């Protein structure tokens, strides 16, 4: 993956969903989606998603030199009733997701594996398939609490040509 694409994806996510950028709503084919945007020296970033407990979205980026890429993602967390059984809430899981994504920054949701732990929590991001000739990467992101899977997302990263 191009370094400039890596930089704007990481910066946009850090400033967007998990950060301080402007968030809003957009209508997409009759569906209301949440959005976040970032624009800075790294380029332009836009994210749209439909998810609370489960769902997905798409990020689009463009570097200052005009290179474009997309990252799509889907998944979510256990149902609230199942989380309560192990002493958690959906908000606990999302807070921990934000923590790990902020902690790992450019080391996750791109084209390399990443892992982290904090107390009873563990995070992993694994590349499942990388096709250099196309190019496209497919990855799995998991959060576990006391060994129990509480969150999973699948990601697909691809340049836009």
Order of alpha helices (4+ residues) and beta strands (2+ residues): alpha-beta-beta-beta-beta-beta-alpha-alpha-beta-beta-beta-beta
